[in-house]
């Protein structure tokens, strides 16, 4: 009887852990179709290319609706990446961040993210590479160094009315404590089975 009680408690704990984890939701997103634009310090106004429907940016995020209002805000995001690269967890010399974020299922995703890497010292091979991602405006890259005569150069992918957005929900990845609870439940089931075998 005691073993049955332990088994029930273990399974209840496992259920609580799994239901808690289920609150974290994951999404894969895609923006496609942009007009390219490039410029430099010597040609600040730059030049536009033709709209290209095949240009695509993809990403993934996980978030938890902590205030239960049906939307996700910046403080509720637990993971965010673009092209497989995290914008919340990067390693030196790279710096990155997610400065604004909002998403309500059924609407368009909005965010402002960046990453930048800097190498060397000015005058001896210094360079910096920056990417910025602002939905509804543009995704752009800036290259700077201390040896180029043209100075900083930028390349942008500009949002247009024809730019398409797609998003799909994915399963959240269980946290370590969830696996521990599942393991505990399986161990209790095994113990109960061995106990019944000995009695038989």
C-alpha positions in Angstrom: 0.0 0.0 0.0 2.8 2.4 0.9 4.5 1.7 -2.5 1.2 2.6 -4.3 1.1 5.9 -2.4 4.7 6.7 -3.3 3.9 5.8 -6.9 0.9 8.1 -7.0 2.9 11.0 -5.4 5.7 10.5 -7.9 3.4 10.5 -10.8 1.6 13.6 -9.5 4.9 15.4 -9.2 5.8 14.4 -12.7 2.5 15.6 -14.0 3.0 19.0 -12.3 6.4 19.4 -13.9 5.2 18.5 -17.3 2.1 20.8 -17.2 4.3 23.6 -16.0 6.7 23.1 -18.9 3.8 22.9 -21.4 3.3 26.7 -20.7 6.4 27.4 -22.7 5.6 27.6 -26.4 7.9 27.6 -29.4 7.5 29.1 -32.8 9.4 29.0 -36.1 8.9 32.1 -38.2 9.8 33.3 -41.7 9.9 36.7 -43.5 10.3 36.5 -47.2 10.5 39.1 -50.0 12.7 42.2 -49.7 14.2 45.1 -51.7 18.0 45.2 -51.3 19.7 48.5 -50.7 23.4 49.2 -50.4 25.5 52.3 -49.4 28.8 53.4 -48.1 30.3 56.6 -46.6 31.3 57.7 -50.1 27.8 57.0 -51.5 25.5 57.7 -48.5 22.3 57.6 -50.5 23.2 54.3 -51.9 21.2 52.3 -54.5 18.1 50.1 -54.4 17.9 46.8 -56.2 14.8 45.1 -57.5 12.3 43.4 -55.1 13.3 39.8 -54.6 10.6 37.4 -53.3 13.2 34.7 -52.8 15.2 36.5 -50.1 14.2 34.8 -46.8 15.0 35.2 -43.1 14.0 32.5 -40.6 14.1 32.2 -36.9 12.8 30.6 -33.8 11.7 31.7 -30.3 10.3 30.2 -27.1 8.2 32.2 -24.8 5.8 31.7 -21.8 2.6 33.7 -21.4 3.3 34.5 -17.8 0.5 37.1 -17.4 -2.0 34.9 -19.3 -3.1 37.7 -21.6 -2.8 35.7 -24.8 0.2 37.6 -26.0 4.0 37.4 -25.6 6.1 40.3 -24.6 9.9 40.8 -24.3 10.1 39.8 -20.7 8.3 36.5 -21.5 10.9 35.4 -24.2 13.2 32.6 -23.0 15.0 31.9 -26.3 15.3 33.8 -29.6 17.4 33.0 -32.7 17.8 34.2 -36.3 19.2 31.8 -38.8 20.2 29.4 -36.0 22.1 32.1 -34.1 20.9 33.1 -30.6 20.3 36.8 -30.0 20.1 36.3 -26.3 23.1 34.1 -25.6 26.3 35.0 -27.5 30.0 34.7 -26.8 32.8 37.2 -27.0 33.8 39.0 -29.1 30.2 39.1 -30.2 27.5 41.1 -28.4 23.9 40.6 -29.1 20.4 41.5 -27.8 16.7 41.5 -28.3 15.5 45.1 -27.4 11.8 44.9 -28.3 9.5 42.0 -28.9 5.7 41.4 -29.2 3.7 38.6 -30.6 0.0 37.7 -30.4 -1.0 34.5 -32.2 -2.8 35.3 -35.4 -0.9 38.6 -35.9 2.5 39.6 -37.2 5.6 39.1 -35.1 7.4 42.3 -34.1 11.0 42.5 -32.8 14.2 44.6 -32.8 17.4 42.5 -32.4 21.1 43.0 -33.1 24.5 41.4 -33.0 27.9 43.0 -33.4 31.5 41.7 -33.4 34.6 43.8 -33.0 38.2 42.8 -33.7 41.7 44.3 -33.2 42.6 47.9 -32.4 42.1 51.1 -34.4 45.0 51.7 -36.7 46.2 48.1 -36.7 43.6 46.0 -38.4 40.5 47.0 -36.5 37.1 45.9 -37.9 33.5 45.7 -36.7 30.6 43.8 -38.1 27.0 44.7 -37.1 23.7 43.1 -38.0 20.4 44.8 -37.1 16.9 43.3 -37.5 13.9 45.5 -37.2 10.6 44.0 -38.5 8.5 46.3 -40.6 11.5 48.4 -41.5 14.7 46.6 -42.6 17.3 44.0 -41.8 20.7 45.4 -42.4 24.5 44.7 -42.1 27.2 47.2 -41.6 30.9 46.5 -42.1 33.5 48.9 -40.8 37.3 48.8 -40.7 40.4 51.0 -40.6 41.9 50.2 -43.9 39.1 50.6 -46.5 39.0 53.9 -48.4 35.3 53.8 -48.8 34.7 53.7 -45.0 31.7 51.9 -43.5 29.6 49.9 -45.9 26.0 48.7 -45.4 23.7 46.3 -47.1 20.0 46.3 -46.2 16.9 44.2 -46.9 14.0 46.6 -46.8 10.5 45.5 -45.9 7.8 46.1 -48.6 4.0 45.6 -48.7 4.7 42.4 -50.6 6.9 41.0 -47.8 5.3 37.8 -46.5 5.2 36.5 -43.0 4.7 32.9 -41.9 4.8 31.3 -38.4 4.2 27.9 -37.0 4.0 26.4 -33.5 6.5 23.8 -32.5 6.9 21.6 -29.4 8.8 23.1 -26.4 11.9 21.2 -25.4 11.4 19.7 -21.8 13.7 21.2 -19.1 16.0 18.9 -17.2 13.7 18.8 -14.1 11.0 17.4 -16.3 13.2 14.6 -17.4 14.1 13.9 -13.8 10.5 13.7 -12.8 9.8 11.3 -15.7 12.7 9.2 -14.6 11.4 9.1 -11.0 8.0 8.0 -12.2 9.5 5.2 -14.3 11.7 4.1 -11.4 8.7 3.9 -9.1 6.8 1.9 -11.6 9.7 -0.5 -11.8 9.9 -0.8 -8.0 6.2 -1.5 -7.8 6.5 -4.3 -10.5 9.5 -5.9 -8.6 7.5 -5.8 -5.4 4.6 -7.6 -7.0 7.0 -10.2 -8.5 8.5 -11.0 -5.1 5.0 -11.4 -3.5 4.0 -13.8 -6.4 
